[in-house]
Every structure is written in structure tokens, then in C-alpha cells.
Amino acid sequence: MTVPAPDRPRRLLVVVDAPSLLHRSHHARAHTGTTDRAGRPAWALHGMLGQILEVIDGFAPDAVVFGLDDRRASERADLYPAYKAGRAEKDPALVEQLDRAGAMLDALGLATLTPPGLEADDVSASAATWAGAHGWDCVIVTSDRDAFAHISDHTRVLRLINGGVSASPLLTPARLVAMYGVPAEHYLEFAALRGDASDNLPGVSGIGEKTAATLLTQVGSMRTVWADVDRNEGRGVASTLDSWATETGARRIGRTVVRRLTADGARERYDFNVRIMSGRDDLDLGLTPDVPGTPGLLPLDAHRIATVVGFLGVEATTSLAIRVLSTDPASAASGSDR
């Protein structure tokens, strides 16, 4: 394991869920009709790049990795054909920009990873694991909630929502608890109970967000819950929830929750959601921090930046990219603090 030197701050890895940012930028900026110098649609690429430049300018990371989806194969869809069913057909202009994103980022010298059969979420999970193992901090940049399961003392999530980077929440373990009432280490269990409509994954029937949060906060992990269901018919779970209700003046829900957890198919649904929602955390990111100039490490070559970003045809963005991407990371300055 690599640990940070005592005379400088921990280095920072930013990992970007590129498809989620491209989707949001496409819908927010399609009206601009921005094209590159070849006349191809470029508004989503330009929007994503602008957001990432703002993130890099604010966080001054040492390395940036972009996760991309394998758009030709999906292990999750193979396992569950209804995965993400019901989503609207993608605009061809968005599809074209999704297909071009990797080449643009690679040309800049940033690192991209398209894991076969997997998604950008798996790259985010692997980046959080890599950072923890190498003594780095990590910021996951995404518009989705899936990454919340990776929040820890060394990993934060910048969730880009309406209002751009400056108005988006930077989620830490404490802020996640404040938002959902669930510690980060139980977020995956919370999500599996609740389900995810955007991925067409139903939750356990009758267990919504509030009930799921209360169950995990009062009883602990779902391993503890299922153990009590198996060995004690859920009496311990019901008693704990009812004691909480008595202390807080809330409605008693103990027996109802146990009944819903023991309904036909409930545990199978929960286990299936955990399996689908769990991100692969063992992907090789290809990062070699001790080899200057390798993809993903900052700073980048100014001439390369000018050539690649300049092709998008927006002079102000090119100037910003040169300033931000060719600047040393914060950890290069001894004694700096992040």
C-alpha cells in the first residue's frame, strides 16, 4: 500500500461518470446547437468539458479518470433483461457525442476506461477502492445516486444537479446521513430495499425510503435483520422498531415491517437488487502515479489542450482549459491544504 508523504497533503483522484454528465448536458444545452469545427453536434461534449474544468479548477486534483459505459454489451441486462427498460430512446445527436467522448478525452491526455460489459458506475467504485488502497482521496463526479454507496472518509461524491457545479452538493458521510438518515456503509442496503425506478428495479414491496432508513438505523445491517428473521421469526426486529416508536412517539411499525420482509419474494428481490446495484470495485484503472506524463495525470501539455479543445470551436473554453489543465495539482505545493 502506498501512503502519502508526511510533508504534503494526500493526493486527489477525480473520477467522472461521463455518460451521466453528457446526458444532462445534452438535455440542458441542445437548444444552443453548438457544433465543432467539422460541423458535428458538440453541445453535450462542450457542456461536460465545461463542468469538469470547473471541478478541476476548484479541487486541483492530481489525476482524473473518466468512466464510460460499454454501449454494446451489458452484464446487468444479460442478467435482468428489463434493466433500464422504459427509458426514452436516445437522441441520435446524443448517441454520436457519447461515442466520441472517449476519443476526445484520450486525445487530451486524460484517462478513460470502458470496462467490457460494465458501466461508468463500476469505474467509480474501482476508483474509490484504488484511492483507499493507495493513500489518496477521491471525488466522484456524477449526477446519479448510485455512487453514494462509495462515500467514506476518503471518498466524497459531487452530485451535479440543477444549477451546475457551484450549486451541487458535495456529499460526505455526515451529509449523507443528514439527507437520508443512513450511514454510507448501509447505503447499498437502503437502495436495495427502496429500489431504483430509473433502472426499473422495484424495491421490497411496502418498504419505502423512510421505513428502510429507520430499519437500518435502529437494527443495523440487513445481515442482522435477516438473521433475526431466520432464527427468531423477526421478533427482535419488531421489538426494536416498536421500542423506537414508543420513545419517539412514532407509529408502531414492527410487525408490519417483518410481515413485508417475509412476504413471498421479498428477500429474493432484495438480494437481486444488491447484486445488480453492486459496482465492480476491482477494475484496473491503468493509473501509474509515479510515471509522469501517463494518461490521467495532471498537468497536461498546453499545446495538446489547445489543439483538442480548440476543435470544439469555443475560444473561451479553450483558454480556460489551457489554464486549468496545464496547472500543477494542489499536492505539488508543499504544505498546501485541501
Protein Blocks (a to p, Z undefined) as FASTA:
>chain_A
ZZddfkbccdddddddfklmmmmmmmmmmmnopacfkopafklmmmmmmmmmmmmmmnop
abdcdddddfkbcfklmmmmmgoihiacddfklmmmmmmmmmmmmmnopacdddehiafk
lmmmmmmmmmmmnopacddddfbfklmmmgcfkbccddddehijmlpccddfklmmmmno
pafklmmmmmmmnopfknopacdehiafklmmmmmmmnopfklmmmmmmmnnommmmmmm
mmmmmmnopacfklmmmmmmmgghklmmmmmmmmmmpccfkbcehiafklghiahiacdd
fklmmmmmmmnopaklmmmmmmmmmpccfklpghiaZZ
